[in-house]
């Protein structure tokens, strides 16, 4: 089957019922997306499908045929990190770091649809679980990333 992952077409030989998470990790060796719970509760496996945050452990490969899949591997590059990655570092968000790829993907989906989220917007969108409890830092980092976007600082000043 052919999938669109991180902006390129990828051929994969997998059962259509296989969860996307296992296709990414075990078939394509893209290990940035993490396994957490296996029941779509924790969010460690969050990727973006057509721009929307999705828990890849519960999405069969057959459901993503013809859709755009983005994993943490394509959020930014070492030479040009995504604003969220820069904000995560500046705010010292990660402790153990296990949930962070899923958190970043959920945050990226939020900022794409809501470039100026309120605390309530962030709380509603960020349903991923962080066992280290860095939720306050995550909220601050999302707001920092939003302010880094073109016009973000000016928007923030007017708010």
C-alpha positions as CSV (number, residue, x, y, z in Angstrom):
1,X,0.0,0.0,0.0
2,X,1.0,3.6,-0.6
3,X,0.9,6.2,2.2
4,X,1.7,9.9,2.3
5,X,3.9,10.3,5.4
6,X,5.8,13.5,6.2
7,X,5.3,14.9,2.7
8,X,6.4,11.9,0.7
9,X,4.8,8.8,-0.7
10,X,5.9,5.7,1.2
11,X,5.3,2.1,0.1
12,X,4.5,-0.3,3.0
13,X,3.6,-3.9,3.2
14,X,1.2,-4.3,6.1
15,X,-2.2,-5.6,7.0
16,X,-4.8,-2.9,6.5
17,X,-6.1,-3.6,10.0
18,X,-2.7,-2.9,11.6
19,X,-2.7,0.1,13.9
20,X,-0.9,3.1,12.3
21,X,1.5,3.2,15.3
22,X,2.8,-0.2,14.5
23,X,3.2,0.5,10.8
24,X,5.2,3.6,11.7
25,X,7.4,2.0,14.4
26,X,7.8,-1.6,13.3
27,X,7.4,-1.6,9.5
28,X,8.9,1.9,8.7
29,X,11.3,2.2,11.7
30,X,10.0,5.6,12.5
31,X,10.3,5.4,16.3
32,X,9.7,9.0,17.3
33,X,6.0,8.2,17.8
34,X,5.8,6.3,21.1
35,X,3.6,3.5,22.4
36,X,2.0,4.4,25.7
37,X,-1.2,2.6,26.5
38,X,-2.6,1.1,23.3
39,X,-6.1,2.3,23.9
40,X,-5.9,5.9,22.8
41,X,-6.0,7.2,26.3
42,X,-2.5,8.7,26.9
43,X,-1.6,10.4,23.7
44,X,2.0,9.3,23.5
45,X,1.3,8.0,20.0
46,X,-0.3,11.2,18.7
47,X,0.4,12.1,15.0
48,X,-1.4,14.4,12.7
49,X,-3.7,13.1,10.0
50,X,-4.8,15.7,7.5
51,X,-3.7,18.3,10.1
52,X,-5.8,16.9,13.0
53,X,-4.2,15.3,16.1
54,X,-4.9,11.5,16.2
55,X,-3.9,8.7,18.4
56,X,-2.2,6.3,16.1
57,X,-2.5,3.3,18.3
58,X,-6.2,3.1,17.5
59,X,-6.2,4.1,13.8
60,X,-6.1,1.2,11.4
61,X,-3.8,1.8,8.4
62,X,-6.8,1.3,6.1
63,X,-8.3,4.5,7.6
64,X,-5.4,6.7,6.5
65,X,-5.0,5.7,2.9
66,X,-5.1,8.9,0.8
67,X,-4.6,11.1,3.9
68,X,-1.6,13.2,4.9
69,X,0.2,11.8,7.9
70,X,2.7,13.8,9.8
71,X,4.9,12.4,12.6
72,X,7.3,14.1,15.0
73,X,10.1,13.4,12.6
74,X,8.7,16.1,10.3
75,X,7.8,18.7,12.8
76,X,11.1,20.5,12.5
77,X,14.7,19.9,11.6
78,X,17.9,20.3,13.6
79,X,18.8,23.3,11.4
80,X,15.3,24.8,11.5
81,X,13.3,23.6,14.6
82,X,9.6,24.2,14.8
83,X,8.6,27.1,17.1
84,X,7.1,24.6,19.5
85,X,10.4,22.7,19.8
86,X,12.2,26.0,20.5
87,X,9.5,26.9,23.1
88,X,9.7,23.4,24.7
89,X,13.4,23.9,25.2
90,X,13.1,27.5,26.4
91,X,10.4,26.5,29.0
92,X,12.2,23.3,30.0
93,X,9.1,21.3,29.4
94,X,10.4,17.7,29.2
95,X,11.3,15.8,32.3
96,X,11.4,12.1,31.3
97,X,10.4,13.2,27.8
98,X,8.4,10.0,26.9
99,X,5.1,11.8,26.1
100,X,6.7,14.8,24.4
101,X,6.5,13.7,20.8
102,X,2.7,13.2,21.2
103,X,2.4,16.5,23.1
104,X,4.2,18.4,20.4
105,X,2.0,16.9,17.7
106,X,-1.2,17.7,19.6
107,X,0.1,21.3,20.2
108,X,1.0,21.7,16.5
109,X,-2.5,20.7,15.5
110,X,-3.9,23.2,18.0
111,X,-1.8,26.1,16.8
112,X,-2.7,25.3,13.2
113,X,-6.4,25.8,13.9
114,X,-6.1,28.3,16.7
115,X,-2.9,30.4,16.4
116,X,-3.8,32.4,19.6
117,X,-5.2,29.9,22.1
118,X,-6.4,30.8,25.6
119,X,-5.7,28.7,28.6
120,X,-9.1,27.1,28.2
121,X,-8.4,26.3,24.5
122,X,-5.1,24.7,25.5
123,X,-6.7,22.7,28.3
124,X,-9.4,21.4,25.9
125,X,-7.0,20.5,23.1
126,X,-4.2,19.0,25.2
127,X,-5.7,15.8,26.5
128,X,-2.4,13.9,26.4
129,X,-1.2,12.5,29.7
130,X,2.2,13.6,31.1
131,X,3.3,11.4,34.0
132,X,5.8,14.0,35.1
133,X,3.0,16.6,35.4
134,X,4.6,19.4,33.2
135,X,1.2,20.7,32.2
136,X,1.9,24.3,33.3
137,X,5.1,24.4,31.4
138,X,3.4,22.9,28.3
139,X,0.8,25.7,28.5
140,X,3.4,28.4,28.7
141,X,5.4,26.8,25.9
142,X,2.4,26.7,23.6
143,X,1.8,30.4,24.3
144,X,5.5,31.2,23.6
145,X,5.3,29.3,20.3
146,X,2.2,31.2,19.3
147,X,3.9,34.5,20.1
148,X,6.9,33.4,17.9
149,X,4.6,33.0,14.8
150,X,4.7,35.9,12.3
151,X,2.7,38.6,13.9
152,X,2.4,36.6,17.1
153,X,4.1,39.2,19.4
154,X,2.0,42.0,18.0
155,X,-1.2,39.9,18.5
156,X,-0.1,39.1,22.0
157,X,0.5,42.8,22.8
158,X,-3.0,43.6,21.6
159,X,-4.7,40.9,23.6
